[in-house]
Amino acid sequence: MRLAVIGAGSWGTTVAALGARNAEHVTLWARRPELAEAIGASGENPDYLPGRALGAVAATAHLDEALDGADVVALAVPSHGFRSVLEAAAPFVPDGAVLLSLAKGLEQGSLKRMTEVAAEILPGHTAGHIGVLTGPNIAGEVAAGMPTASVVAMGDPVAAEAVQRLFMTDTFRVYTNPDVVGCEVAGVVKNVVALAAGIAQGLGVGDNARAALITRGLAELTRFGLALGGNPLSFLGLAGIGDIVVTCTSPNSRNRSVGEALGRGRLLADVLGEMTMVAEGVRSTAAVLDRAAAAGVEMPIAEQVQAVLDGVRTPEAAVSSLMMREAKSELDGLSFRGTPPNPRGLVG
């Protein structure tokens, strides 16, 4: 198979290197020509993944070159630039190619998931060939060959299994799941919860508080995902619990790190000004709340995160607001009656 990865950040570069283990040919598109040239000259990405050999990966700054003959197109572009990059790439995307979103955010304004944006831009593309790769995948650890697992969510099982074979290695285990909505929603909301977990860490409120917050954050994620049509079992899998655990606890998580800085009293603008990569939760929290409101879903943790991001509430006040909410049942909004059969790939 021929793989094209669009976006040469740390995760896009890592996915290109993974694909090079099994693919016939891999191209990596970088927005900046000088970065593409540096990757080609050194065999590594000096800006985002220095010191890691990428293998047989051809880098280019030209979308037509990157996409020529591609069987699988992995879109490793942040949500705020996803539409513009895919619109530019659309004329060169092969008709039968599988599209795989690596982004974990909602589009501001439209409130659409990235697979919804892709379907809108490529209306003639086979719906079952548009999906996501998601899970507990910190780029640096994957690139270093540390063992982990991921899930490819796609409607067409044959296409999903082809992607599974493409990325499966002795250290990167890939499962399939037909639930695109649930897996994609989980990838978005876990970043919001990670901001909250980081704020709690920065405040030093203790391990009990962080554990409770992560657990209730998973409940919010699940309520939201169910309202949008996700399978509840997906939230118990790699896209849900798996990703939320690593993003909320790893010091290498950008969203958690931003939250921790806010919890310690730093200003958001100063924190973001020091970053070279995107913390998707900062941009996605407001969009998540807007889409949740339209679906009639209550998300109190996300609301407090947005208040802190907006600077209208201190981290201390946000924690107090959550603790003083009206008493209720733990299972409110989490009825799983009518749960569909277990999707393939969630066990074993």
C-alpha positions, -999 to +999 in steps of 0.1 A: +000+000+000+010+036-006+006+060+024+004+098+023+006+116+056-005+153+054+011+172+083+046+169+096+041+176+133+052+151+159+023+128+155+021+130+117+058+123+115+054+093+139+026+079+118+046+082+086+075+063+103+051+036+115+037+032+080+071+029+065+075-004+083+048-020+061+039+003+032+053+001-003+058+039-003+053+067+022+052+104+016+051+131+043+037+165+035+051+195+053+036+230+050+070+246+051+094+237+022+124+242+044+111+215+068+105+191+039+140+197+027+155+192+062+136+159+066+147+147+032+184+156+039+186+142+074+161+113+075+145+128+106+122+157+116+145+182+133+117+205+144+092+180+159+109+146+164+147+152+165+170+122+167+144+097+155+152+080+121+121+079+100+130+051+076+119+052+040+098+084+042+098+108+013+091+144+024+076+171+002+059+205+004+037+198-026+003+182-020+001+168-056+034+149-050+024+137-016-010+123-027+000+108-060-012+072-061-020+071-023-041+042-010-043+057+025-043+094+033-037+102+070-046+138+078-024+150+107-036+186+106-049+204+137-087+210+137-084+247+130-065+241+098-081+209+088-107+223+063-083+246+045-056+220+040-081+193+029-097+218+005-063+224-011-056+187-012-090+176-025-082+178-062-053+153-057-070+128-033-074+095-053-110+084-056-106+051-039-083+062-011-090+056+026-090+089+046-079+088+081-082+117+105-055+120+132-069+153+146-087+154+179-109+185+178-141+201+166-142+227+139-151+261+154-182+277+139-196+246+122-190+224+154-184+195+130-161+165+137-132+162+113-147+132+095-179+153+089-157+181+075-140+155+052-173+141+040-184+177+032-153+186+013-152+152-006-189+145-012-183+118-037-160+098-015-171+065-001-185+072+034-171+040+048-136+049+038-135+080+061-124+073+096-100+080+125-069+066+142-071+073+179-060+060+213-034+064+240-006+074+216+019+099+230+040+105+198+074+104+215+068+071+231+054+056+199+084+069+179+108+054+205+092+020+200+075+018+234+046-007+232+010+007+230-023+001+212-046+021+190-079+018+173-089+025+137-126+035+135-141+031+101-175+021+087-161-002+060-146-033+078-124-042+048-109-007+047-105-008+084-086-041+083-064-028+055-054+002+077-049-022+107-024-042+087-007-011+074+001+002+109+004-030+130+039-036+143+056-055+171+052-024+193+021-007+179-010-029+182-040-018+162-077-028+168-107-020+146-140-005+156-170+005+134-180+033+157-165+064+141-187+088+160-179+074+195-142+071+189-139+105+174-160+122+201-138+105+227-107+119+211-121+154+213-135+155+248-105+138+265-085+169+257-110+190+276-108+167+306-070+167+304-070+205+307-091+200+339-068+173+352-038+196+346-055+225+364-061+201+394-024+191+393-013+227+392-034+235+422-021+206+441-055+194+452-043+158+456-046+124+439-081+117+451-094+149+435-077+141+402-090+106+401-125+118+408-122+145+382-110+121+355-138+097+363-165+123+361-148+137+330-153+102+315-189+104+324-193+138+306-175+123+276-198+094+276-230+114+279-219+136+250-209+107+229-242+088+235-262+119+225-243+121+192-249+084+185-217+067+198-216+032+211-211+032+249-186+004+246-163+026+227-159+049+257-147+019+277-120+011+250-088+026+237-105+057+223-122+064+256-106+052+288-073+045+272-068+080+257-083+099+287-059+081+311-027+089+292-037+125+283-047+133+319-017+118+335+013+120+312+038+149+316+042+147+278+005+156+273+002+191+259-033+197+272-025+185+306+006+207+306-014+238+297-039+230+324-011+226+350+004+259+341-031+276+345-035+259+378-003+274+390-015+309+381+001+315+347-018+334+320-031+314+290-015+337+264+019+333+280+016+295+281+005+292+245+031+317+234+058+293+245+044+263+226+054+251+191+026+225+190-012+227+194-031+219+225-064+210+208-085+213+240-079+250+243-097+256+209-122+228+212-137+233+246-161+261+235-171+241+204-178+210+226-200+231+249-219+246+220-226+212+204-234+197+238-259+225+245-276+218+211-278+181+221-292+190+256-261+175+274-248+189+306-210+192+309-201+210+341-164+202+340-161+215+305-180+246+315-155+253+343-125+247+320-139+272+296-144+298+324-107+294+334-096+296+297-116+328+293-101+342+325-135+348+341-129+323+369-099+313+389-088+277+390-097+277+427-132+290+421-137+264+393-129+236+417-153+251+443-181+254+418-178+217+409-177+206+445-208+226+454-231+215+426-264+200+435-262+164+448-274+138+423-270+101+412-237+090+397-255+074+368-275+105+356-276+106+319-258+073+315-285+048+307-271+021+284-304+004+277-304-009+241-266-011+240-257-025+206-236-057+203-199-055+212-181-040+182-152-060+169-119-050+182-129-040+218-117-073+233-087-095+230 
